[in-house]
Amino acid sequence: MNKPFSGKLNQAATTLAPWILLVVILGIWQFICSVWSVSDFIFPSPASILQAMVEFAGPITEHALSTFWVTMVGFAIAVAVGVTLGFLIGSSPMLYAAAYPLMTAFNALPKAAFVPVLVVWFGIGAGPAILTAFLISFFPIMVNIATGLATLEPELEDVLRVLGARRMDILLKVGLPRSMPYFFASLKVAITLAFVGSTVSEMNASNQGIGYLLVSAGSSMKMPLAFAGLVVIGAMAMAMYELFAIIERRTTAWAHRGK
């Protein structure tokens, strides 16, 4: 078998592997629910979830679009704030040493506890969901940008200074490009966290969105509908994750030469 053909075969297998695993899991799930006659109220089968998605396609789409734009707004704010803070913290060793422990302590706080406070400040609606998505997703971005800049090799900085480069030139022309793999890695983590934040907020302080749909379906004992909402959230998060993975491969191919 020649190498180009073998490489294409391995690439195809890698691409299909997640879908094959998903089909196997769904098959086992459906088999268990069918053989043991598990009630939909306890644990709905994939067939029941699919039926609920078709039956309630309109409301699910409406709530999904609401959650999506709220999450994207909060995530966009998180990217802007995370990159700015990461650049400031990573560009100064003293500021890095001072601010990093405080940011770590802040990240340890449960963001769901902020929702009642945000409701008092901004009322029920999109505001708390946007801010919760921001609060839970900006930290990975900030940390990865700061780490990428703070770990710039001293020897490289010395060489660049000898060549006449200023500190800001080093950060902008070498530090930031070097931090791009860190940045895209943080985006893939942060976008999933942003969906978690917006959904949690919608469950407590909103009358629309997938989070509200989950609470409403649970209270009316429509468990297939609740699981359908979870599937939609997972699908949106997975789609955005894959989008950033594609952008990462196209813009930072130099960091993955061995692949």
Secondary structure, 3 states (H helix, E strand, C coil): CCHHHHHHHHHHHHHHHHHHHHHHHHHHHHHHHHHCCCCCCCCCCHHHHHHHHHHCHHHHHHHHHHHHHHHHHHHHHHHHHHHHHHHHHHCCHHHHHHHHHHHHHHHHCCHHHHHHHHHHHHCCCHHHHHHHHHHHHHHHHHHHHHHHHHCCCHHHHHHHHHCCCCHHHHHHHHHHHHHHHHHHHHHHHHHHHHHHHHHHHHHHHCCCCHHHHHHHHHHCCCHHHHHHHHHHHHHHHHHHHHHHHHHHHHHCHHHHCCC
